[in-house]
């Protein structure tokens, strides 16, 4: 696989907010057909990395190429070929899903009719076709999340960036979405998946990258990481490499406070 040109190349990526250096020299090559599980504790720099790649944050040092294009040159053509599900999204609540999704589709260069047809079919398949013309403000959190997922898929992206995409989604739809990711990879797409839910990352990722304190501290398949650390689960590997071993002690203290008797 490594003989081919990478889909994403990152070289010595550094980013500071004020005096705090959030990214401290990220180097990464991502290849076609990989599902990258990009994990790390809060504040490690995960979302910052993703937002820089999407062109949402500037002022960084280093080089980033996506689909062969240096994103610092200001050409946004690569954005037509990517999809994004943000962790928290400002979705236009006063629009219906039809209005919102056709608008997104047209931003990506689809004509209205094509966007409408695709969006309606996808809404049906995700089990929310009956509210296609209802205002998004009337949707549950999980329904809004499904609309965001659909909006990220409309343009048939080559690279899909997902930041906690399963938040609030029902179990059946989670199963469908995992299969969608597998099918996309079979079609040669590349997935960049950031989440705190270790069980999901462990199951779906072909390659796991753990970032801690602005640096990559582990990179490999789950089996490779397990062999190196001798831990049995991704959660245990994560805790070992990030130095967080207090979870049981803290949990015991929380329960003891809950059960305090005057």
C-alpha positions as CSV (number, residue, x, y, z in Angstrom):
1,X,0.0,0.0,0.0
2,X,2.8,2.4,0.9
3,X,4.1,2.3,-2.6
4,X,1.2,4.4,-3.7
5,X,1.0,8.2,-3.1
6,X,-0.7,9.0,0.2
7,X,-4.2,10.6,0.2
8,X,-3.1,12.8,3.2
9,X,0.4,13.9,4.0
10,X,1.3,15.9,7.2
11,X,4.8,17.1,7.9
12,X,5.9,18.6,11.1
13,X,2.5,20.1,11.9
14,X,2.6,22.6,14.7
15,X,-0.1,24.9,16.1
16,X,-0.2,27.2,19.1
17,X,-3.1,29.1,20.7
18,X,-1.4,32.0,22.4
19,X,1.5,30.6,24.4
20,X,0.1,27.1,24.5
21,X,1.5,24.7,21.8
22,X,-1.3,22.3,21.0
23,X,0.4,20.4,18.1
24,X,4.1,19.7,18.5
25,X,5.2,18.2,15.2
26,X,2.7,15.8,13.8
27,X,4.0,13.6,10.9
28,X,1.5,11.3,9.1
29,X,0.8,9.6,5.8
30,X,-2.7,8.3,5.2
31,X,-3.4,6.0,2.3
32,X,-6.4,5.2,0.2
33,X,-8.8,2.6,1.7
34,X,-7.7,3.1,5.3
35,X,-10.0,3.7,8.3
36,X,-7.9,5.8,10.6
37,X,-9.0,5.8,14.2
38,X,-7.6,9.1,15.6
39,X,-7.8,9.0,19.3
40,X,-6.5,10.9,22.4
41,X,-7.5,12.5,25.6
42,X,-9.4,15.9,25.7
43,X,-7.0,18.7,24.7
44,X,-4.5,16.3,23.0
45,X,-5.0,18.1,19.7
46,X,-7.3,15.7,17.8
47,X,-10.0,18.2,16.7
48,X,-7.3,20.9,16.0
49,X,-5.6,18.5,13.6
50,X,-8.9,17.8,11.8
51,X,-10.0,21.4,11.6
52,X,-6.6,22.4,10.2
53,X,-7.0,19.8,7.5
54,X,-10.5,21.1,6.7
55,X,-9.2,24.6,6.4
56,X,-11.3,25.8,9.4
57,X,-8.2,26.8,11.4
58,X,-5.1,28.6,10.0
59,X,-1.9,30.0,11.4
60,X,-0.2,26.6,11.6
61,X,3.4,25.6,10.8
62,X,4.3,22.6,8.6
63,X,2.9,21.1,5.4
64,X,-0.4,19.4,4.7
65,X,-1.3,17.8,1.4
66,X,-4.8,16.4,0.8
67,X,-5.4,14.5,-2.5
68,X,-2.0,15.8,-3.7
69,X,-2.9,19.5,-3.0
70,X,-1.0,21.7,-0.6
71,X,-3.9,23.2,1.4
72,X,-1.9,26.3,2.3
73,X,-2.1,27.5,-1.3
74,X,-5.7,28.7,-0.9
75,X,-7.2,26.5,-3.6
76,X,-10.4,25.0,-2.0
77,X,-11.0,22.5,-4.8
78,X,-10.0,19.6,-2.5
79,X,-13.0,20.4,-0.3
80,X,-15.4,19.3,-3.0
81,X,-13.9,15.8,-2.5
82,X,-14.2,15.6,1.3
83,X,-17.1,15.1,3.7
84,X,-17.2,16.1,7.4
85,X,-19.3,15.3,10.4
86,X,-18.3,17.7,13.2
87,X,-18.5,16.8,16.9
88,X,-20.9,19.7,17.5
89,X,-22.5,21.3,14.5
90,X,-24.4,24.5,14.1
91,X,-27.2,23.1,11.9
92,X,-29.9,25.4,10.5
93,X,-32.7,24.4,12.8
94,X,-35.4,26.6,11.1
95,X,-34.9,24.8,7.7
96,X,-36.4,21.5,6.8
97,X,-34.1,18.6,6.0
98,X,-35.0,19.0,2.3
99,X,-34.0,22.7,2.4
100,X,-30.8,22.0,4.4
101,X,-29.6,19.0,2.4
102,X,-30.3,20.4,-1.0
103,X,-28.4,23.6,0.1
104,X,-25.4,21.5,1.2
105,X,-25.6,19.5,-2.1
106,X,-25.6,22.7,-4.2
107,X,-22.6,24.0,-2.2
108,X,-20.7,20.8,-3.3
109,X,-21.7,21.4,-6.9
110,X,-24.7,19.1,-7.3
111,X,-27.8,20.4,-9.0
112,X,-30.9,20.8,-6.9
113,X,-32.7,17.8,-8.4
114,X,-29.8,15.4,-8.0
115,X,-29.2,16.6,-4.4
116,X,-32.9,16.3,-3.5
117,X,-33.2,12.8,-5.0
118,X,-30.1,11.5,-3.2
119,X,-31.0,13.2,0.1
120,X,-34.6,11.8,0.1
121,X,-33.4,8.2,-0.5
122,X,-30.8,8.5,2.2
123,X,-33.3,9.9,4.7
124,X,-35.5,6.9,4.0
125,X,-32.7,4.4,4.5
126,X,-31.7,6.1,7.8
127,X,-35.3,5.7,8.9
128,X,-36.3,9.4,9.0
129,X,-37.8,9.9,5.5
130,X,-41.1,10.8,7.1
131,X,-39.7,14.0,8.5
132,X,-37.9,15.2,5.3
133,X,-40.1,18.3,5.1
134,X,-40.3,18.9,8.8
135,X,-38.2,21.6,10.5
136,X,-34.9,20.3,11.9
137,X,-35.8,22.1,15.2
138,X,-38.4,19.4,15.8
139,X,-35.8,16.6,15.5
140,X,-34.2,14.6,18.3
141,X,-30.4,14.8,18.7
142,X,-30.1,11.4,17.0
143,X,-32.2,12.6,14.0
144,X,-30.1,15.7,13.6
145,X,-27.0,13.6,13.7
146,X,-28.3,11.4,10.9
147,X,-28.9,14.6,8.8
148,X,-25.3,15.6,9.4
149,X,-24.1,12.2,8.3
150,X,-26.2,12.4,5.2
151,X,-24.9,15.9,4.4
152,X,-21.3,14.5,4.6
153,X,-22.1,11.7,2.1
154,X,-24.1,13.6,-0.5
155,X,-21.0,14.6,-2.7
156,X,-19.6,11.0,-2.7
157,X,-16.4,12.2,-0.9
158,X,-13.0,10.5,-1.4
159,X,-12.1,11.4,2.2
160,X,-14.5,11.4,5.1
161,X,-13.6,13.2,8.3
162,X,-15.8,12.0,11.2
163,X,-15.6,13.6,14.7
164,X,-17.8,11.6,17.2
165,X,-20.3,10.8,14.4
166,X,-22.4,8.3,16.4
167,X,-23.5,10.7,19.1
168,X,-27.1,10.1,20.0
169,X,-27.8,7.6,17.3
170,X,-29.9,4.5,17.9
171,X,-28.2,1.0,18.0
172,X,-29.7,-0.2,14.6
173,X,-28.4,2.9,12.8
174,X,-25.0,2.5,14.4
175,X,-24.8,-1.0,12.9
176,X,-25.9,0.4,9.5
177,X,-23.4,3.2,9.7
178,X,-20.5,0.9,10.6
179,X,-21.4,-1.2,7.5
180,X,-21.6,2.0,5.4
181,X,-18.0,2.8,6.4
182,X,-16.8,-0.7,5.5
183,X,-18.5,-0.5,2.1
184,X,-17.0,3.0,1.5
185,X,-13.5,1.6,2.2
186,X,-14.2,-1.3,-0.2
187,X,-14.9,1.3,-2.8
188,X,-11.5,2.9,-2.2
189,X,-12.6,5.8,0.1
190,X,-10.5,6.9,3.1
191,X,-12.0,7.5,6.5
192,X,-10.5,9.7,9.3
193,X,-12.4,8.8,12.4
194,X,-12.0,10.6,15.7
195,X,-13.9,9.3,18.8
196,X,-13.7,8.7,22.6
197,X,-15.7,5.5,22.2
198,X,-12.8,3.0,22.2
199,X,-14.9,-0.1,21.5
200,X,-16.1,1.4,18.2
201,X,-12.6,2.6,17.2
202,X,-11.1,-0.8,18.0
203,X,-13.7,-2.6,15.8
204,X,-13.8,-0.4,12.7
205,X,-10.2,1.0,12.3
206,X,-7.6,-0.6,10.1
207,X,-5.0,1.7,11.7
208,X,-5.1,3.5,15.0
209,X,-3.2,6.7,15.8
210,X,-3.0,7.8,19.4
211,X,-2.2,11.5,20.0
212,X,-1.2,12.7,23.5
213,X,0.0,16.1,24.5
214,X,0.2,17.3,20.8
215,X,2.3,14.3,19.6
216,X,1.7,10.9,18.1
217,X,2.6,8.3,20.7
218,X,1.3,5.2,18.9
219,X,0.5,4.3,15.3
220,X,-0.5,0.8,14.0
221,X,-3.3,-1.7,13.7
222,X,-5.1,-2.7,16.9
223,X,-3.2,-6.1,16.9
224,X,0.1,-4.3,16.5
225,X,-0.6,-1.9,19.4
226,X,-1.8,-4.8,21.5
227,X,1.4,-6.8,20.9
228,X,3.6,-3.7,21.8
229,X,1.8,-2.8,25.0
230,X,0.7,-6.3,26.1
231,X,-2.8,-4.9,26.9
232,X,-6.0,-6.6,25.9
233,X,-8.2,-3.7,24.9
234,X,-7.8,-0.4,23.2
235,X,-9.1,1.3,26.3
236,X,-6.3,-0.3,28.4
237,X,-3.7,0.6,25.7
238,X,-5.0,4.2,25.7
239,X,-4.8,4.4,29.5
240,X,-1.3,2.9,29.5
241,X,0.1,5.3,26.9
242,X,-1.6,8.4,28.2
243,X,-0.6,7.7,31.8
244,X,-4.2,7.7,33.0
245,X,-4.5,4.9,35.7
246,X,-6.7,6.6,38.2
247,X,-10.1,5.6,36.8
248,X,-10.8,2.8,39.3
249,X,-9.7,4.9,42.3
250,X,-11.8,7.9,41.2
251,X,-14.8,5.7,40.5
252,X,-14.6,4.2,44.0
253,X,-14.4,7.7,45.6
254,X,-17.4,8.9,43.5
255,X,-19.5,5.9,44.6
256,X,-18.4,6.3,48.3
257,X,-19.6,10.0,48.2
258,X,-22.9,8.9,46.6
259,X,-23.5,6.4,49.3
260,X,-22.5,8.7,52.2
261,X,-24.9,8.7,55.1
262,X,-25.2,11.7,57.4
